[in-house]
């Protein structure tokens, strides 16, 4: 008997899972794909649009180019999940399911910092990214060398570093008067990563005239000032916040085991939750792994998990044993404008860290491979020059 499988979300996890389900379903699955947008965003390259909004068409892929004709797409905002009735409630209706794969991603965490949510740009969707470009460039009309537009980027993880690098590229390409300040509450940029990588990224950012302030947490924000610890006041014209993620409110009342503070769903190594009919992957999930830490909330982890999760949902439909998944860290590649730094990349043995043309090419190849996998070689080739 055909079972109705519903996938929620069109990020890396949701998009990859849809492709895996289509490949493995073989007539046993009636698939519905639900998202609040009608496209997939190549999020880890969306920062390119801060410099050039024209890149939008390369990183925004319509769902019709991704899904097979047999998959039903339903556009709608998920507002609640009723696991008892096996129903997903949307802002404009409901969708019933036999099996559910939750891939809703995350939302920006503001940590209760006064004024931050109301005043900061975020990087959750393509409109956010284009909004940063518009806000920064519109303010440069009145800027001068002695009174530049100051952009403060809060959070020096991958998103913050790549945002700062792209702002520097925008400034230098157009000869704009922009001052960039990258603020991180912990003592190093890209916290928790290898010191060699941290040092290489810091060197490239500083070479691009990005000011870096570490060890200073944001305490509050008003219309023109970021208040740091030790009573430090940092004036700004444009504020971008990349300081953390949390789960979606749509699952807050769902009868599924989750972290009550963040609403991220607990899932086993086979992606099944405590409800046998509900699976979860991507940033919205805390996926068990060997050791004490869950799988990281990264694009790389979502790509890997999606393939196995799609197959596991089909296995559940067929009453077959589920596969256990272990995250395989294949290394890190970070862009700083047109430059890039690669670290601990498995395809380059005996070299811990490298930059230059090889790192730039590898960064392009990673994006192009994903685009090829979900939307075909032609689209990947068109995107290649801008990645």
Beta strands, then each sheet from edge to edge (+ up, - down):
strand 1: 3-8
strand 2: 29-35
strand 3: 39-41
strand 4: 60-62
strand 5: 72-75
strand 6: 78-82
strand 7: 87-90
strand 8: 93-96
strand 9: 99-102
strand 10: 107-108
strand 11: 149-154
strand 12: 178-184
strand 13: 210-214
strand 14: 218-221
strand 15: 225-228
strand 16: 232-235
strand 17: 238-241
strand 18: 245-246
strand 19: 265-267
strand 20: 278-280
strand 21: 285-287
strand 22: 332-336
strand 23: 339-343
strand 24: 353-354
sheet 1: 5+ 2+ 1+ 9+ 20+
sheet 2: 3+ 4-
sheet 3: 6+ 7- 8+
sheet 4: 10+ 18-
sheet 5: 13+ 12+ 11+ 17+
sheet 6: 14+ 15- 16+
sheet 7: 19+ 21+
sheet 8: 22+ 23- 24+
end
